[in-house]
Every structure is written in C-alpha cells, then in structure tokens.
C-alpha cells in the first residue's frame, strides 16, 4: 500500500519538473523533440531508481557529514554506466543529448530524492519513489518535447503530423521556446490545481496557501520541512 | 424626518481631488494621431496591402485582448486603446506583403504573451509589441524579411546594402528617399520623415519622455559618428543610421513605453543611451541588419537596475 503510494506520488502530485520545479536544466535543454525527451527520461529513470535503491541500502553506513559526496559518487557511477550503455546501443541519441547525459549526475532530482527520501526510507519504498519520480520526469519531458516538436517542426517522433502547408513556428524548437512553453504549462498546472481546489470547496485554503507564497508550489514537500508539516496534519 | 430634509448633502470621495485630465485613453488617442502621418505615408508608398496589414493587426490585437480579459474574468478594457496602438506599432514593423495568419499570430503573441500573461497593462517587463515581433522574427525569418517579401518594387534595403556592399553603396541612396519612406523596411518603420514629425510632436507635448528619445538618438548618432570617423570606408554616416531600420519608430514609440522604462530624468536618459548604443553595436558586429528591436528589448531588461539610480534623501549617508 505504502509502496504504491510512494510510486504514484511522482506521477502527478509531486511531478518533478512541473510541480516541484526540479531538474529544469535537462527539461529546458533537451526537449526540442519528443524522442530526445523520452531518451533523457529513460536515462534518468535508470539512474534515479538504482541510485535510490543503493543509497537506501547503504544509508546506515554513510557518515552524515560526507553524505552529499557519497550520493554524488553513487550517482556518477550509475551515470557512467548509462553513458556507456547509450554509446553501445543508442549512439545517435547519445550524440543528440550530448553534454546533458553526464550532467544527470548533478540533476537536482537525483540528489533531491536521495537526500529527502532514500536516505530516510527502506529499499522497497525508495525504489518505488525513484521509479515513480523517474516516470513522472519522463512523462513531463516527452509531453514538453511533443508540444515543442509538433509546433516547431510539424512532426511527432519524426512523423509528419501537421497538415500540408503548415509553416513551423521555429521559435518553439529553439531555446526561447522552451521557456515560453514551460511557463505556459506551469500556468496551466496552477490553474488546474486551483480549479480542483475550488470544486472541492477548499477555496479558502487554496487562497491562504497562495497568499503565503510558499507551499503553493509544493516544492517544500520535497524536503524535510514539508514532510514534517504533512505528518503534523 | 425634518432633520434629514434640512441636512446638507455632502458628496464623499477619496482623494486626490485635483486631476490633470490625462487618461490612458487620451494617451493612446494621441499616440494614434502621431502615428497617422506614418500610416498615410505607408499607404502612399506600399499601397492597399499596407492598409490591409495595419487594419488586420489592430483588429487582431483588440480581439486578443478582449478574449484574454474574458478568459481571465476581468473587466474588458479594450476601449482604452492601448491594444490598438500596440497593434498599429506591430503592423509598422511587418512587411506590407505579410500573410494574414502571420499578422494574426504576431498580434496574438504580442497581447497574450507580451502583455496579458504578466497581468495586463503596465505589468509587462519588456515591450508588448516587440515580444510579438521577436517571436515572429525568430520563427519565420524569411516571411519577416521585407527584402524577400517585397519583390515587385524599385526600392532598395539600405541596411542590407550597407552590410554587404559597403558605405559607398549605402550613401548612394538619396537622403530624401530615406525620409519619404522610399526604402525596403517594415511597412511603417521606414517612413522616417513622418515618424520624426509624429514623434517630435509626442515628445514636445510630453506624451512620451523626451529624455529617453534624446538618449536613444544620441546613442545611435554618437556611436555611428565614432565608427564613421574611425573608418569612413565601411561605416555610414549617423544620419543614414538614424533614418533606416526601426530607429525612429523605436526611439519615439517603442522604447518610451512607460511600463518598461525608468521614471527619473537621468535614468531615462541613460536608458535611451544604452539602447541606442546597442543598436549600433548589433548593426556593426551582429548578424542582424537592423538591431533596433533587439536593442530595445535588451534595454528594457536593464530598466529596473537603472531605476535604482536615485537622489540621496536629505540627511542620508
């Protein structure tokens, strides 16, 4: 039950790029096509699940003072593994993603989940958390990549989907398009959350949360403070 | 009852009680009046296609603003005319042969992303018109290139001529041609003489701040003079630079937008100066022939920093 809950929270309630607003570097940089987003997501699922499991296994051995360094070493080893695997089996994708594959090491989702979850919970729960967060990340990147590819190139996973004579909106596959698209998606998510809250009759609570400024984004749920508040309630 | 009948009726309202009579609506109206000569010149030079683009762009901007306000659940305030002026300014920067969907897309992008997404009038960090223009320009470089769109004309593009054929070829174009708008450019941005008339009227009446416009033109002319003195063979005269591209449109109508300009005299002047200098740097060293729109967008981002230049309060240290 609890494992299932840890798994599903990454899919919507704490969706990494759009709810926690974590891991924005790959989110903005590699999503100029749906395929790149999916490939990046798959690499992150692999690293995140395994790093969460390993960190959770060794969490009692790691001294608290050097834990960040230990997390990085574990994540870096996994990223090297994923890099070699990609070079062997998906070389074109590896070339397109370029520097952003090695940069998974310093992705805030990896360190964030290690620090906030894997270092405090059991192996099964950590694996579920990593898998859920990774899949949520993959979904988000593929979604963003799809929007940008369809509008900016007229294709989806390389197939032409727009009608003949469609003039592609080139800005969408360039850097500014990533920011515009992400901003609009975040606005849409906020609107959706606000609508849901209002439908449930929690308007007052939602308003209070919005006025506080912090907490509306759910970002602090990722660290200890948010979890403590949740337990207190 | 008799007490009530005898009591003096006092009308209560909140201060201030004294108004200068200036409203957003009147401001937009005078902006439109100042843009009218250039619009007439544009129709004179480019014919009815120019009128078509201007009318469509204004209508699309007003419709986009009304739609946004409807969706956001706000009072519809398109009658203040700011959306219409933004639309007219955007149309001025498009080629007269722009297809209808390009105009509508630019108008929607200007208003939705450049204005309403940030909260409406006065809340946008960069110029409304230029946001839409930049999205179009980056997305469709070919369709936004007036030189490639206007094939059946005898006019030439002065800035491209300067960039690829040198200063001598650029100086061959008579200055009257530039002033009368006989140059390839955005449909209204090239009407240099008419824009100068309208713009100076606005600045003189105080509808736009003359500090910003003066700073902008000094920035362009100063750097252009320095370049021309250093190497007259490759650099055109400052007058050429002032009358081409969207320098006059930008300096009088775009960079002076009070929503994203500083509000004190010295910062305003510096703001214009930075914008003008950036125009010349982009023209000389950048890949784009005309740097004015991008220079203004960059200067807009500097406005909050320039606003920090404040006088020392009495007794302050």
Interface residues (C-beta under 8 A of the other chain):
Chain A: X167 X168 X169 X170 X171 X172 X174 X176 X180 X183 X187
Chain B: X101 X105 X113 X117 X135 X138 X139 X140 X141 X143
